[in-house]
Amino acid sequence: MNEKSHYKKSFAYRSLSEESISLLEWDTLKTHLASFACTKMGKNAILDFEIPTKYDISKRLLQETIEINNLEKHLDKSISFSGVFDITKNIEICSKGGVITSSNLYEIAETISAARELKKILLDNEERPFISSFLNRLIDHSQIEKILKIGIESNGRVSDRASQNLASLRQELLSKKLERRLLVDKFIQKNINYMQDTTIGDRFGRPVLAVKVNFAERFKGIIHDSSASGNTIYLEPESIVLKGNKIASIEAKVSGEEFKLLKEWSQIICDNYKSLIDMSAILLRTELALIRSRYSNWIGGNAPVVENNPIVTLIGFSHPLMIWENKKKGASKPVPIDFHINRATKVVAITGPNTGGKTVALKGLGIALLMVRSGLFVPSIKKPIIPFCPNIFVDIGDDQSLEGNLSTFSGHIFRIKNILESLKNKKGLSVVLLDEIGSGTDPSEGTALAIALLKEFAKISDITLATTHYGDIKALKYSDNRFENVSVSFDEESLKPMYTLNWGLPGRSNALSISKRIGIHEKILNEASKYLEPKEVENINNIIKGLEEERIKQQNSAEEAAELIARTEILHEEIKKNYEYQKLNAEKIQESERQKLSKHIKAAKKEVINLIKRLKDQNANGEDSRLIGIRLKEIENEHLNQPVTTKAISWSPKIGDFIKIKSLNSTGQIIDLDEKTKSFEVKCGLFRSTLSINDFEGINGEKPDLKNSKIQVNAVKDDFSFSKIRTSKNTLDVRGMRVHEAEIIIEEKMRKFHGPLWIIHGIGTGKLKKGLRVWLSGLNYVDKVEDAAINEGGAGCSIAWIK
């Protein structure tokens, strides 16, 4: 009894899982994937492919895809499966003692040859360990290939070289056929007047001549046929019949010899049954990896990071089926969307108008999870992080059934009941996707049921995504941190959905505003407003509207900041080029002066030598000595006592000076100096940083004068860095910045800091948070990074513990 019950539950589970996969339109994606197959064998394998439920299998498939993808990118020409055939069935026939045709045997030979060439290209134990692990099992069957290609021609005909006996029989057969042709031609010439025409026909492999029926009795032979009109008979003359019998006898011997050879070759295949079957399986596995790779490239996929934790980070994701519609059928290009789900989030409520893209987003995440399990890349702008989910349960579409006596509401509830039961017996992570939960019944009851169901799913499922129109579900986020709101964007001006997801924001009710813009009379709209609960609906809508406006304002500010940064960078480049030009010219001038000085020194040296010679001359008198002494004094004044101008190599920094920040290789301006903390406050573009005197130099490379400067470097860390309580001194606000800009500010802070540092980055799209988390995790002086407490900012604020 227990066994039957267990079997029934297991069967129901498999049916629900298969039904969920079908609802996500996986079969359609498989059809698209199969179109990238190189062989019929590969196409059939893709169409029959079953999604793995074990992590190790999916990981192996993904690694194979990555390896062959990397290889084909660096090859001069694409990997070819030309010459690979589906030989499995023919090998199995041989293994049972059967004999296959010469064409089938030649296909085996061609496949052996193709396998050898593919192994040469693909085998690399270091670069491609996963693919090489099964390619190493390929046995070289070049001897079998040689035997088959000697005995069989490329058109499938058994070659004369296959055996001496076959060659002799075919030569004799050809000779007899030529003799018969001569006899036929001689018969036609002799009896041309009795012939309907001179064409030599063929009946049952025998040559026949068209003889007029009136003269049939004049000739002996075999009448094989007659014309439809009855005016012509097709006669094989007696003189030719005997020759035809001899030819038929030789043809039988040729067929017998050919069959003998085919049987011999089929036995060779039988003797190597296991290794040849393994070869065919390895080729298929290799082709499947190539199909996945080429399809992944075609949809613009990125290799995912597969997690065993319920974390989803998908940036710029496009539904693969919509990509196909766009590229193949000219449909509009899909709008990329983002998914940000952390460990704390259990339920995501997607709200917004109809046709806004809620269901597409739901299906998109589902099919992305299936793609990861199948070893495919995911179409996204950045490298996706996706969990391995063997349990994906979906309730999408209308489950109304006349046969089962189920209404739309009953159909949904019946499937949800099955999902809840299946989750109790799950193994591994689970994802539940629910479309319009609680719909199809009274709104108040539907809302109550939907809230209760979602709270239950939050307990037993790892991730649940649900689309809804119910306003009360939007408020769950503010009382239960397991819930998150997402809304689809809607343009009230054009009355069109924008197909993007806004994380952290619930969708607003647009029914009345849309009706007003369409032209519904204001009197009717005012009447409708009276039936709304103003305190709840209006307040919620105002809050949501305010959040949306704030998001747009932040986005605009970020864009303006980006533009300003770009302009600043351009200006910086111009200043840098100008500085380099001035520096180069200064070097040229210095070199010119050095050359002039060198010439003067050489001339003076030469003159001094001549003067010394004159002094040594015995004929030199006192007057000559006096004049030479005067000239030596003049040379000394000209070259040795010239005033030397030295370039200042140090200066005392002061407010207003422009400086060069060493770590950033960027220019900034001193706007303040603090004698108490003994540091400089420097403005660099939009940002301000506090620097020590060793962190910068003059715009032309001057070094700060430590003796003249009153500012000294303080290497002692501030006491506030030990505080575990959030204050203004251990908090940084980087909202609206780009990731690399925020990194600069944080790094400057961390130079003289240790303990907890609160970093406010906001929620938004999650790009800033993710980028900072990845960067901080890679720093060896950062102990850990975690979300702040709810009252300190929650997911919008991270705490970095500095060692």
Secondary structure by P-SEA (a helix, b strand, c coil): caaaaaaaaaaaaaaaaaaaaaaaaaaaaaaaaacccccaaaaaaaaabbbbccaaaaaaaaaaaaaaaaaaaaccccccccccccaaaaaaaaaacccccaaaaaaaaaaaaaaaaaaaacccccccccccccccccccaaaaaaaaaaaccccccccccccaaaaaaaaaaaaaaaaaaaaaaaaaaaccccccccbbbbcccbbbbbcccccccccccccccccccccccccccccaaaaaaaaaaaaaaaaaaaaaaaaaaaaaaaaaaaaaaaaaaaaaaaaaaaaaaaaaaaacccccccccccbbbbcccccaaaaaaaaccccccbbbbbbbbcccccbbbbbbcccccaaaaaaaaaaaaaaaaaccccccccbbbbccccbbbbbccccccccccccaaaaaaaaaaaaaaaaaacccbbbbbbccccccccaaaaaaaaaaaaaaaaccccbbbbbbccccccccccccccbbbbbbbbccccccccccccccbbbccaaaaaaaaacccaaaaaaaaaacccccaaaaaaaaaaaaaaaaaaaaaaaaaaaaaaaaaaaaaaaaaaaaaaaaaaaaaaaaaaaaaaaaaaaaaaaaaaaaaaaacccccaaaaaaaaaaaaaaaaaccccbbbbcccbbbbcccbbbbbccccbbbbbccccccccbbbbbcccbbbbbcccccccccccccccccccbbbbccccccccccccccccccccccccaaaaaaaaaaaacccccbbbbbbccccaaaaaaaaaaaaaccccccccccccccccccbbbbbcc
